[in-house]
């Protein structure tokens, strides 16, 4: 009876496996790259649909997304500071 309780306690104390957020993002990125490569093999004659994917457009998207996130966090910080 005592050994059964120890077994139950040990199984309850096990923690869930923590999945790293950075690893998750890297996996999604690699999956997207693989999808684009497969898409290019299948649709080799229709690649003009991907003309808009350029380094300049990607950098612009990242900057705009970063600015929007910054403004949202700044507004949230100011609102929380006024309330406290």
Helices and strands as residue ranges (DSSP letters): H 2-13, H 21-42, G 44-50, H 55-83
